[in-house]
Amino acid sequence: MERFVFLTFDGFSRGAVYAAFALALVLIWRAARIVNFAQGAMAVAAAYVAYSVSVATGSYWLGFLAALAAGLLLGAVVDRAVMRFVDHASPLNPVIVALGLVLVIQAVLGMLYGNEFRPVGTPFSRAALTVGGFAVGSPYDLFVFATVGVTMVALAWIFARTPVGLRMRAAAFAPEVSRLLGVNVGGMLALGWALASGVGALAAMLVIPTELGLHPNAMDLVFVSAFTAAVVGGLDSPPGAVVGGLLVGLLLSYVSGYAGSDLTPLAVLVLLLAVLLVRPGGLFASATARRV
């Protein structure tokens, strides 16, 4: 029982990070109908900025803020300098460009920082707390929960309660009509990319210290898990991304805890296939009316 409780809290902690990263993928999909396969590499680039700032200043929090700022800026630059010029006539074109961007970013990071793993510290202890004789989450896990929760509430408030959020949603779903109504569709699209990249950078800052460390490929496996979470919940559903992330986190925690970490990739693949076979649009996909 004690092991089950610990694995459950660990799964929720990992799932919260996957949920944040899946939410970044959902933001891009809703804004541009693109699955940004470069999201992981962009997040690692922001994490390296944080690493450089922290080493130079000795402050984790300055590095944390620098990563968020770098993520926001990088997202806007990628949209303006790369994705804006991609021909969207074929859905494969943005995918190919994003994969090429992954190779470019990882190569540049390797040349600048090398390919060795660099240890990354945490602002709070990772030692598990004991409640009622059971080992539960650590102070760092509580920090992850709080950070991801605040981020999700803030994004929900922006999209549901602010004029900017309304313009972003309008630009995504009806760009031509939005232009006629005076909405700067290009600016809203760049803002969507910036927000998604910023959330991705946040997820990288939360998950990299719990893995082997900082490396140009540090977010590759995280991207796979987060992409699975987004597909499981539904690429059009932010709440689905949250639920999908938590489900994937629990699944990976239970499988690695009871069956071994070697089976976790297979477990993710089985979950993805099961959802695609039963409900291809995701568990939280909205029903669409059938037209004759």
VEXSEDO-486119 format. One record per residue (C-alpha): residue number from 1; residue in one letter; x, y, z. Coordinates in steps of 0.25 Angstrom, whole numbers, plus 5000, padded with zeros to 4 digits. Layout:
<rs>
<r><i>NUM</i><aa>A</aa><x>X</x><y>Y</y><z>Z</z></r>
...
</rs>
This chain:
<rs>
<r><i>1</i><aa>M</aa><x>5000</x><y>5000</y><z>5000</z></r>
<r><i>2</i><aa>E</aa><x>5011</x><y>5010</y><z>5003</z></r>
<r><i>3</i><aa>R</aa><x>5018</x><y>5007</y><z>4990</z></r>
<r><i>4</i><aa>F</aa><x>5004</x><y>5010</y><z>4983</z></r>
<r><i>5</i><aa>V</aa><x>5002</x><y>5023</y><z>4990</z></r>
<r><i>6</i><aa>F</aa><x>5016</x><y>5027</y><z>4987</z></r>
<r><i>7</i><aa>L</aa><x>5015</x><y>5023</y><z>4972</z></r>
<r><i>8</i><aa>T</aa><x>5002</x><y>5031</y><z>4971</z></r>
<r><i>9</i><aa>F</aa><x>5008</x><y>5044</y><z>4976</z></r>
<r><i>10</i><aa>D</aa><x>5020</x><y>5042</y><z>4967</z></r>
<r><i>11</i><aa>G</aa><x>5010</x><y>5039</y><z>4955</z></r>
<r><i>12</i><aa>F</aa><x>5002</x><y>5052</y><z>4958</z></r>
<r><i>13</i><aa>S</aa><x>5015</x><y>5060</y><z>4959</z></r>
<r><i>14</i><aa>R</aa><x>5020</x><y>5055</y><z>4946</z></r>
<r><i>15</i><aa>G</aa><x>5006</x><y>5056</y><z>4940</z></r>
<r><i>16</i><aa>A</aa><x>5005</x><y>5070</y><z>4943</z></r>
<r><i>17</i><aa>V</aa><x>5018</x><y>5073</y><z>4935</z></r>
<r><i>18</i><aa>Y</aa><x>5013</x><y>5065</y><z>4924</z></r>
<r><i>19</i><aa>A</aa><x>4999</x><y>5073</y><z>4925</z></r>
<r><i>20</i><aa>A</aa><x>5007</x><y>5086</y><z>4924</z></r>
<r><i>21</i><aa>F</aa><x>5015</x><y>5081</y><z>4911</z></r>
<r><i>22</i><aa>A</aa><x>5002</x><y>5075</y><z>4905</z></r>
<r><i>23</i><aa>L</aa><x>4995</x><y>5088</y><z>4907</z></r>
<r><i>24</i><aa>A</aa><x>5006</x><y>5095</y><z>4899</z></r>
<r><i>25</i><aa>L</aa><x>5004</x><y>5086</y><z>4888</z></r>
<r><i>26</i><aa>V</aa><x>4989</x><y>5088</y><z>4889</z></r>
<r><i>27</i><aa>L</aa><x>4991</x><y>5103</y><z>4888</z></r>
<r><i>28</i><aa>I</aa><x>4999</x><y>5102</y><z>4875</z></r>
<r><i>29</i><aa>W</aa><x>4989</x><y>5093</y><z>4869</z></r>
<r><i>30</i><aa>R</aa><x>4977</x><y>5102</y><z>4873</z></r>
<r><i>31</i><aa>A</aa><x>4984</x><y>5114</y><z>4868</z></r>
<r><i>32</i><aa>A</aa><x>4990</x><y>5109</y><z>4855</z></r>
<r><i>33</i><aa>R</aa><x>4986</x><y>5095</y><z>4853</z></r>
<r><i>34</i><aa>I</aa><x>5000</x><y>5090</y><z>4854</z></r>
<r><i>35</i><aa>V</aa><x>5006</x><y>5079</y><z>4863</z></r>
<r><i>36</i><aa>N</aa><x>5019</x><y>5086</y><z>4867</z></r>
<r><i>37</i><aa>F</aa><x>5029</x><y>5075</y><z>4867</z></r>
<r><i>38</i><aa>A</aa><x>5040</x><y>5085</y><z>4870</z></r>
<r><i>39</i><aa>Q</aa><x>5033</x><y>5088</y><z>4884</z></r>
<r><i>40</i><aa>G</aa><x>5043</x><y>5079</y><z>4891</z></r>
<r><i>41</i><aa>A</aa><x>5055</x><y>5085</y><z>4885</z></r>
<r><i>42</i><aa>M</aa><x>5050</x><y>5099</y><z>4887</z></r>
<r><i>43</i><aa>A</aa><x>5048</x><y>5096</y><z>4902</z></r>
<r><i>44</i><aa>V</aa><x>5062</x><y>5091</y><z>4903</z></r>
<r><i>45</i><aa>A</aa><x>5068</x><y>5103</y><z>4897</z></r>
<r><i>46</i><aa>A</aa><x>5060</x><y>5112</y><z>4907</z></r>
<r><i>47</i><aa>A</aa><x>5066</x><y>5103</y><z>4918</z></r>
<r><i>48</i><aa>Y</aa><x>5080</x><y>5105</y><z>4913</z></r>
<r><i>49</i><aa>V</aa><x>5077</x><y>5120</y><z>4914</z></r>
<r><i>50</i><aa>A</aa><x>5073</x><y>5118</y><z>4929</z></r>
<r><i>51</i><aa>Y</aa><x>5086</x><y>5109</y><z>4931</z></r>
<r><i>52</i><aa>S</aa><x>5095</x><y>5120</y><z>4926</z></r>
<r><i>53</i><aa>V</aa><x>5088</x><y>5131</y><z>4934</z></r>
<r><i>54</i><aa>S</aa><x>5088</x><y>5123</y><z>4947</z></r>
<r><i>55</i><aa>V</aa><x>5103</x><y>5120</y><z>4945</z></r>
<r><i>56</i><aa>A</aa><x>5106</x><y>5134</y><z>4943</z></r>
<r><i>57</i><aa>T</aa><x>5098</x><y>5140</y><z>4954</z></r>
<r><i>58</i><aa>G</aa><x>5097</x><y>5128</y><z>4964</z></r>
<r><i>59</i><aa>S</aa><x>5082</x><y>5130</y><z>4965</z></r>
<r><i>60</i><aa>Y</aa><x>5072</x><y>5119</y><z>4961</z></r>
<r><i>61</i><aa>W</aa><x>5060</x><y>5129</y><z>4960</z></r>
<r><i>62</i><aa>L</aa><x>5067</x><y>5138</y><z>4951</z></r>
<r><i>63</i><aa>G</aa><x>5070</x><y>5126</y><z>4942</z></r>
<r><i>64</i><aa>F</aa><x>5055</x><y>5122</y><z>4943</z></r>
<r><i>65</i><aa>L</aa><x>5050</x><y>5135</y><z>4939</z></r>
<r><i>66</i><aa>A</aa><x>5060</x><y>5136</y><z>4927</z></r>
<r><i>67</i><aa>A</aa><x>5055</x><y>5122</y><z>4922</z></r>
<r><i>68</i><aa>L</aa><x>5041</x><y>5127</y><z>4922</z></r>
<r><i>69</i><aa>A</aa><x>5045</x><y>5140</y><z>4915</z></r>
<r><i>70</i><aa>A</aa><x>5054</x><y>5132</y><z>4905</z></r>
<r><i>71</i><aa>G</aa><x>5042</x><y>5122</y><z>4902</z></r>
<r><i>72</i><aa>L</aa><x>5033</x><y>5134</y><z>4899</z></r>
<r><i>73</i><aa>L</aa><x>5043</x><y>5141</y><z>4890</z></r>
<r><i>74</i><aa>L</aa><x>5047</x><y>5128</y><z>4883</z></r>
<r><i>75</i><aa>G</aa><x>5032</x><y>5124</y><z>4880</z></r>
<r><i>76</i><aa>A</aa><x>5030</x><y>5138</y><z>4874</z></r>
<r><i>77</i><aa>V</aa><x>5043</x><y>5137</y><z>4866</z></r>
<r><i>78</i><aa>V</aa><x>5040</x><y>5123</y><z>4860</z></r>
<r><i>79</i><aa>D</aa><x>5026</x><y>5127</y><z>4856</z></r>
<r><i>80</i><aa>R</aa><x>5031</x><y>5140</y><z>4849</z></r>
<r><i>81</i><aa>A</aa><x>5043</x><y>5135</y><z>4843</z></r>
<r><i>82</i><aa>V</aa><x>5040</x><y>5121</y><z>4840</z></r>
<r><i>83</i><aa>M</aa><x>5026</x><y>5116</y><z>4841</z></r>
<r><i>84</i><aa>R</aa><x>5020</x><y>5128</y><z>4834</z></r>
<r><i>85</i><aa>F</aa><x>5026</x><y>5125</y><z>4821</z></r>
<r><i>86</i><aa>V</aa><x>5022</x><y>5110</y><z>4821</z></r>
<r><i>87</i><aa>D</aa><x>5012</x><y>5106</y><z>4810</z></r>
<r><i>88</i><aa>H</aa><x>5001</x><y>5100</y><z>4818</z></r>
<r><i>89</i><aa>A</aa><x>4994</x><y>5094</y><z>4805</z></r>
<r><i>90</i><aa>S</aa><x>4999</x><y>5080</y><z>4810</z></r>
<r><i>91</i><aa>P</aa><x>4999</x><y>5077</y><z>4825</z></r>
<r><i>92</i><aa>L</aa><x>5012</x><y>5070</y><z>4824</z></r>
<r><i>93</i><aa>N</aa><x>5020</x><y>5083</y><z>4821</z></r>
<r><i>94</i><aa>P</aa><x>5019</x><y>5089</y><z>4835</z></r>
<r><i>95</i><aa>V</aa><x>5023</x><y>5075</y><z>4840</z></r>
<r><i>96</i><aa>I</aa><x>5035</x><y>5074</y><z>4832</z></r>
<r><i>97</i><aa>V</aa><x>5039</x><y>5088</y><z>4835</z></r>
<r><i>98</i><aa>A</aa><x>5037</x><y>5086</y><z>4850</z></r>
<r><i>99</i><aa>L</aa><x>5046</x><y>5073</y><z>4849</z></r>
<r><i>100</i><aa>G</aa><x>5057</x><y>5081</y><z>4842</z></r>
<r><i>101</i><aa>L</aa><x>5056</x><y>5091</y><z>4853</z></r>
<r><i>102</i><aa>V</aa><x>5058</x><y>5081</y><z>4863</z></r>
<r><i>103</i><aa>L</aa><x>5071</x><y>5076</y><z>4856</z></r>
<r><i>104</i><aa>V</aa><x>5076</x><y>5091</y><z>4855</z></r>
<r><i>105</i><aa>I</aa><x>5073</x><y>5094</y><z>4870</z></r>
<r><i>106</i><aa>Q</aa><x>5079</x><y>5082</y><z>4875</z></r>
<r><i>107</i><aa>A</aa><x>5092</x><y>5083</y><z>4866</z></r>
<r><i>108</i><aa>V</aa><x>5094</x><y>5098</y><z>4871</z></r>
<r><i>109</i><aa>L</aa><x>5092</x><y>5094</y><z>4885</z></r>
<r><i>110</i><aa>G</aa><x>5102</x><y>5083</y><z>4884</z></r>
<r><i>111</i><aa>M</aa><x>5112</x><y>5092</y><z>4877</z></r>
<r><i>112</i><aa>L</aa><x>5110</x><y>5103</y><z>4888</z></r>
<r><i>113</i><aa>Y</aa><x>5109</x><y>5094</y><z>4901</z></r>
<r><i>114</i><aa>G</aa><x>5114</x><y>5081</y><z>4897</z></r>
<r><i>115</i><aa>N</aa><x>5106</x><y>5067</y><z>4897</z></r>
<r><i>116</i><aa>E</aa><x>5109</x><y>5063</y><z>4912</z></r>
<r><i>117</i><aa>F</aa><x>5098</x><y>5063</y><z>4922</z></r>
<r><i>118</i><aa>R</aa><x>5099</x><y>5076</y><z>4932</z></r>
<r><i>119</i><aa>P</aa><x>5093</x><y>5075</y><z>4946</z></r>
<r><i>120</i><aa>V</aa><x>5082</x><y>5084</y><z>4949</z></r>
<r><i>121</i><aa>G</aa><x>5078</x><y>5088</y><z>4963</z></r>
<r><i>122</i><aa>T</aa><x>5064</x><y>5090</y><z>4969</z></r>
<r><i>123</i><aa>P</aa><x>5059</x><y>5101</y><z>4978</z></r>
<r><i>124</i><aa>F</aa><x>5053</x><y>5091</y><z>4988</z></r>
<r><i>125</i><aa>S</aa><x>5057</x><y>5078</y><z>4993</z></r>
<r><i>126</i><aa>R</aa><x>5053</x><y>5065</y><z>4986</z></r>
<r><i>127</i><aa>A</aa><x>5053</x><y>5057</y><z>4998</z></r>
<r><i>128</i><aa>A</aa><x>5039</x><y>5050</y><z>5000</z></r>
<r><i>129</i><aa>L</aa><x>5030</x><y>5055</y><z>5011</z></r>
<r><i>130</i><aa>T</aa><x>5024</x><y>5045</y><z>5021</z></r>
<r><i>131</i><aa>V</aa><x>5009</x><y>5047</y><z>5024</z></r>
<r><i>132</i><aa>G</aa><x>5002</x><y>5036</y><z>5033</z></r>
<r><i>133</i><aa>G</aa><x>5014</x><y>5027</y><z>5031</z></r>
<r><i>134</i><aa>F</aa><x>5013</x><y>5028</y><z>5016</z></r>
<r><i>135</i><aa>A</aa><x>5024</x><y>5034</y><z>5007</z></r>
<r><i>136</i><aa>V</aa><x>5017</x><y>5044</y><z>4998</z></r>
<r><i>137</i><aa>G</aa><x>5021</x><y>5056</y><z>4990</z></r>
<r><i>138</i><aa>S</aa><x>5033</x><y>5064</y><z>4992</z></r>
<r><i>139</i><aa>P</aa><x>5034</x><y>5079</y><z>4994</z></r>
<r><i>140</i><aa>Y</aa><x>5038</x><y>5080</y><z>4980</z></r>
<r><i>141</i><aa>D</aa><x>5026</x><y>5072</y><z>4975</z></r>
<r><i>142</i><aa>L</aa><x>5017</x><y>5082</y><z>4982</z></r>
<r><i>143</i><aa>F</aa><x>5024</x><y>5093</y><z>4975</z></r>
<r><i>144</i><aa>V</aa><x>5022</x><y>5086</y><z>4962</z></r>
<r><i>145</i><aa>F</aa><x>5007</x><y>5084</y><z>4965</z></r>
<r><i>146</i><aa>A</aa><x>5005</x><y>5099</y><z>4969</z></r>
<r><i>147</i><aa>T</aa><x>5013</x><y>5104</y><z>4957</z></r>
<r><i>148</i><aa>V</aa><x>5005</x><y>5096</y><z>4947</z></r>
<r><i>149</i><aa>G</aa><x>4992</x><y>5099</y><z>4954</z></r>
<r><i>150</i><aa>V</aa><x>4994</x><y>5114</y><z>4954</z></r>
<r><i>151</i><aa>T</aa><x>4999</x><y>5113</y><z>4939</z></r>
<r><i>152</i><aa>M</aa><x>4986</x><y>5106</y><z>4935</z></r>
<r><i>153</i><aa>V</aa><x>4977</x><y>5115</y><z>4942</z></r>
<r><i>154</i><aa>A</aa><x>4984</x><y>5127</y><z>4936</z></r>
<r><i>155</i><aa>L</aa><x>4983</x><y>5122</y><z>4922</z></r>
<r><i>156</i><aa>A</aa><x>4968</x><y>5118</y><z>4924</z></r>
<r><i>157</i><aa>W</aa><x>4966</x><y>5132</y><z>4929</z></r>
<r><i>158</i><aa>I</aa><x>4973</x><y>5139</y><z>4918</z></r>
<r><i>159</i><aa>F</aa><x>4965</x><y>5131</y><z>4907</z></r>
<r><i>160</i><aa>A</aa><x>4952</x><y>5132</y><z>4914</z></r>
<r><i>161</i><aa>R</aa><x>4951</x><y>5145</y><z>4921</z></r>
<r><i>162</i><aa>T</aa><x>4960</x><y>5155</y><z>4913</z></r>
<r><i>163</i><aa>P</aa><x>4959</x><y>5162</y><z>4900</z></r>
<r><i>164</i><aa>V</aa><x>4972</x><y>5157</y><z>4895</z></r>
<r><i>165</i><aa>G</aa><x>4968</x><y>5143</y><z>4898</z></r>
<r><i>166</i><aa>L</aa><x>4955</x><y>5145</y><z>4890</z></r>
<r><i>167</i><aa>R</aa><x>4963</x><y>5151</y><z>4878</z></r>
<r><i>168</i><aa>M</aa><x>4973</x><y>5139</y><z>4879</z></r>
<r><i>169</i><aa>R</aa><x>4961</x><y>5129</y><z>4878</z></r>
<r><i>170</i><aa>A</aa><x>4954</x><y>5137</y><z>4867</z></r>
<r><i>171</i><aa>A</aa><x>4967</x><y>5138</y><z>4859</z></r>
<r><i>172</i><aa>A</aa><x>4969</x><y>5123</y><z>4860</z></r>
<r><i>173</i><aa>F</aa><x>4955</x><y>5118</y><z>4856</z></r>
<r><i>174</i><aa>A</aa><x>4951</x><y>5129</y><z>4846</z></r>
<r><i>175</i><aa>P</aa><x>4963</x><y>5137</y><z>4841</z></r>
<r><i>176</i><aa>E</aa><x>4957</x><y>5143</y><z>4829</z></r>
<r><i>177</i><aa>V</aa><x>4945</x><y>5148</y><z>4837</z></r>
<r><i>178</i><aa>S</aa><x>4954</x><y>5153</y><z>4848</z></r>
<r><i>179</i><aa>R</aa><x>4962</x><y>5161</y><z>4838</z></r>
<r><i>180</i><aa>L</aa><x>4950</x><y>5168</y><z>4833</z></r>
<r><i>181</i><aa>L</aa><x>4946</x><y>5171</y><z>4848</z></r>
<r><i>182</i><aa>G</aa><x>4960</x><y>5178</y><z>4850</z></r>
<r><i>183</i><aa>V</aa><x>4967</x><y>5167</y><z>4857</z></r>
<r><i>184</i><aa>N</aa><x>4982</x><y>5166</y><z>4855</z></r>
<r><i>185</i><aa>V</aa><x>4982</x><y>5151</y><z>4852</z></r>
<r><i>186</i><aa>G</aa><x>4997</x><y>5150</y><z>4849</z></r>
<r><i>187</i><aa>G</aa><x>5000</x><y>5157</y><z>4863</z></r>
<r><i>188</i><aa>M</aa><x>4990</x><y>5147</y><z>4870</z></r>
<r><i>189</i><aa>L</aa><x>4996</x><y>5135</y><z>4863</z></r>
<r><i>190</i><aa>A</aa><x>5010</x><y>5140</y><z>4868</z></r>
<r><i>191</i><aa>L</aa><x>5005</x><y>5142</y><z>4882</z></r>
<r><i>192</i><aa>G</aa><x>4999</x><y>5128</y><z>4882</z></r>
<r><i>193</i><aa>W</aa><x>5013</x><y>5122</y><z>4878</z></r>
<r><i>194</i><aa>A</aa><x>5020</x><y>5131</y><z>4889</z></r>
<r><i>195</i><aa>L</aa><x>5010</x><y>5126</y><z>4900</z></r>
<r><i>196</i><aa>A</aa><x>5011</x><y>5111</y><z>4895</z></r>
<r><i>197</i><aa>S</aa><x>5027</x><y>5112</y><z>4895</z></r>
<r><i>198</i><aa>G</aa><x>5027</x><y>5119</y><z>4909</z></r>
<r><i>199</i><aa>V</aa><x>5018</x><y>5108</y><z>4915</z></r>
<r><i>200</i><aa>G</aa><x>5028</x><y>5098</y><z>4908</z></r>
<r><i>201</i><aa>A</aa><x>5040</x><y>5105</y><z>4914</z></r>
<r><i>202</i><aa>L</aa><x>5033</x><y>5104</y><z>4928</z></r>
<r><i>203</i><aa>A</aa><x>5030</x><y>5089</y><z>4926</z></r>
<r><i>204</i><aa>A</aa><x>5045</x><y>5087</y><z>4923</z></r>
<r><i>205</i><aa>M</aa><x>5050</x><y>5095</y><z>4935</z></r>
<r><i>206</i><aa>L</aa><x>5041</x><y>5086</y><z>4944</z></r>
<r><i>207</i><aa>V</aa><x>5044</x><y>5073</y><z>4938</z></r>
<r><i>208</i><aa>I</aa><x>5059</x><y>5073</y><z>4934</z></r>
<r><i>209</i><aa>P</aa><x>5064</x><y>5074</y><z>4949</z></r>
<r><i>210</i><aa>T</aa><x>5056</x><y>5060</y><z>4951</z></r>
<r><i>211</i><aa>E</aa><x>5063</x><y>5053</y><z>4939</z></r>
<r><i>212</i><aa>L</aa><x>5078</x><y>5051</y><z>4936</z></r>
<r><i>213</i><aa>G</aa><x>5080</x><y>5066</y><z>4934</z></r>
<r><i>214</i><aa>L</aa><x>5081</x><y>5076</y><z>4923</z></r>
<r><i>215</i><aa>H</aa><x>5085</x><y>5071</y><z>4909</z></r>
<r><i>216</i><aa>P</aa><x>5081</x><y>5075</y><z>4895</z></r>
<r><i>217</i><aa>N</aa><x>5072</x><y>5063</y><z>4894</z></r>
<r><i>218</i><aa>A</aa><x>5067</x><y>5064</y><z>4909</z></r>
<r><i>219</i><aa>M</aa><x>5052</x><y>5066</y><z>4905</z></r>
<r><i>220</i><aa>D</aa><x>5051</x><y>5056</y><z>4894</z></r>
<r><i>221</i><aa>L</aa><x>5044</x><y>5045</y><z>4903</z></r>
<r><i>222</i><aa>V</aa><x>5036</x><y>5056</y><z>4910</z></r>
<r><i>223</i><aa>F</aa><x>5031</x><y>5061</y><z>4897</z></r>
<r><i>224</i><aa>V</aa><x>5026</x><y>5047</y><z>4893</z></r>
<r><i>225</i><aa>S</aa><x>5019</x><y>5045</y><z>4906</z></r>
<r><i>226</i><aa>A</aa><x>5013</x><y>5059</y><z>4905</z></r>
<r><i>227</i><aa>F</aa><x>5009</x><y>5057</y><z>4891</z></r>
<r><i>228</i><aa>T</aa><x>5002</x><y>5044</y><z>4895</z></r>
<r><i>229</i><aa>A</aa><x>4995</x><y>5052</y><z>4906</z></r>
<r><i>230</i><aa>A</aa><x>4990</x><y>5062</y><z>4896</z></r>
<r><i>231</i><aa>V</aa><x>4985</x><y>5052</y><z>4887</z></r>
<r><i>232</i><aa>V</aa><x>4978</x><y>5044</y><z>4898</z></r>
<r><i>233</i><aa>G</aa><x>4971</x><y>5056</y><z>4903</z></r>
<r><i>234</i><aa>G</aa><x>4968</x><y>5062</y><z>4889</z></r>
<r><i>235</i><aa>L</aa><x>4977</x><y>5073</y><z>4882</z></r>
<r><i>236</i><aa>D</aa><x>4965</x><y>5083</y><z>4882</z></r>
<r><i>237</i><aa>S</aa><x>4963</x><y>5081</y><z>4897</z></r>
<r><i>238</i><aa>P</aa><x>4971</x><y>5088</y><z>4908</z></r>
<r><i>239</i><aa>P</aa><x>4964</x><y>5081</y><z>4919</z></r>
<r><i>240</i><aa>G</aa><x>4967</x><y>5068</y><z>4911</z></r>
<r><i>241</i><aa>A</aa><x>4982</x><y>5071</y><z>4911</z></r>
<r><i>242</i><aa>V</aa><x>4981</x><y>5073</y><z>4926</z></r>
<r><i>243</i><aa>V</aa><x>4974</x><y>5060</y><z>4928</z></r>
<r><i>244</i><aa>G</aa><x>4982</x><y>5053</y><z>4918</z></r>
<r><i>245</i><aa>G</aa><x>4995</x><y>5057</y><z>4924</z></r>
<r><i>246</i><aa>L</aa><x>4991</x><y>5052</y><z>4938</z></r>
<r><i>247</i><aa>L</aa><x>4987</x><y>5039</y><z>4932</z></r>
<r><i>248</i><aa>V</aa><x>5000</x><y>5037</y><z>4925</z></r>
<r><i>249</i><aa>G</aa><x>5008</x><y>5041</y><z>4937</z></r>
<r><i>250</i><aa>L</aa><x>5000</x><y>5031</y><z>4946</z></r>
<r><i>251</i><aa>L</aa><x>5002</x><y>5020</y><z>4935</z></r>
<r><i>252</i><aa>L</aa><x>5017</x><y>5022</y><z>4934</z></r>
<r><i>253</i><aa>S</aa><x>5019</x><y>5023</y><z>4949</z></r>
<r><i>254</i><aa>Y</aa><x>5011</x><y>5010</y><z>4952</z></r>
<r><i>255</i><aa>V</aa><x>5018</x><y>5002</y><z>4940</z></r>
<r><i>256</i><aa>S</aa><x>5032</x><y>5007</y><z>4944</z></r>
<r><i>257</i><aa>G</aa><x>5029</x><y>5004</y><z>4959</z></r>
<r><i>258</i><aa>Y</aa><x>5023</x><y>4990</y><z>4957</z></r>
<r><i>259</i><aa>A</aa><x>5028</x><y>4985</y><z>4944</z></r>
<r><i>260</i><aa>G</aa><x>5041</x><y>4992</y><z>4941</z></r>
<r><i>261</i><aa>S</aa><x>5045</x><y>5005</y><z>4934</z></r>
<r><i>262</i><aa>D</aa><x>5048</x><y>4997</y><z>4921</z></r>
<r><i>263</i><aa>L</aa><x>5033</x><y>4995</y><z>4919</z></r>
<r><i>264</i><aa>T</aa><x>5029</x><y>5009</y><z>4920</z></r>
<r><i>265</i><aa>P</aa><x>5031</x><y>5013</y><z>4905</z></r>
<r><i>266</i><aa>L</aa><x>5022</x><y>5000</y><z>4901</z></r>
<r><i>267</i><aa>A</aa><x>5011</x><y>5005</y><z>4911</z></r>
<r><i>268</i><aa>V</aa><x>5011</x><y>5019</y><z>4905</z></r>
<r><i>269</i><aa>L</aa><x>5009</x><y>5012</y><z>4891</z></r>
<r><i>270</i><aa>V</aa><x>4998</x><y>5003</y><z>4896</z></r>
<r><i>271</i><aa>L</aa><x>4991</x><y>5015</y><z>4902</z></r>
<r><i>272</i><aa>L</aa><x>4992</x><y>5023</y><z>4890</z></r>
<r><i>273</i><aa>L</aa><x>4987</x><y>5012</y><z>4881</z></r>
<r><i>274</i><aa>A</aa><x>4976</x><y>5008</y><z>4890</z></r>
<r><i>275</i><aa>V</aa><x>4970</x><y>5023</y><z>4889</z></r>
<r><i>276</i><aa>L</aa><x>4972</x><y>5024</y><z>4874</z></r>
<r><i>277</i><aa>L</aa><x>4965</x><y>5011</y><z>4872</z></r>
<r><i>278</i><aa>V</aa><x>4953</x><y>5014</y><z>4881</z></r>
<r><i>279</i><aa>R</aa><x>4952</x><y>5029</y><z>4880</z></r>
<r><i>280</i><aa>P</aa><x>4962</x><y>5035</y><z>4870</z></r>
<r><i>281</i><aa>G</aa><x>4958</x><y>5050</y><z>4873</z></r>
<r><i>282</i><aa>G</aa><x>4962</x><y>5048</y><z>4888</z></r>
<r><i>283</i><aa>L</aa><x>4954</x><y>5045</y><z>4900</z></r>
<r><i>284</i><aa>F</aa><x>4950</x><y>5060</y><z>4901</z></r>
<r><i>285</i><aa>A</aa><x>4947</x><y>5062</y><z>4886</z></r>
<r><i>286</i><aa>S</aa><x>4935</x><y>5070</y><z>4883</z></r>
<r><i>287</i><aa>A</aa><x>4924</x><y>5063</y><z>4876</z></r>
<r><i>288</i><aa>T</aa><x>4922</x><y>5068</y><z>4862</z></r>
<r><i>289</i><aa>A</aa><x>4909</x><y>5067</y><z>4854</z></r>
<r><i>290</i><aa>R</aa><x>4909</x><y>5058</y><z>4842</z></r>
<r><i>291</i><aa>R</aa><x>4905</x><y>5065</y><z>4829</z></r>
<r><i>292</i><aa>V</aa><x>4899</x><y>5058</y><z>4817</z></r>
</rs>
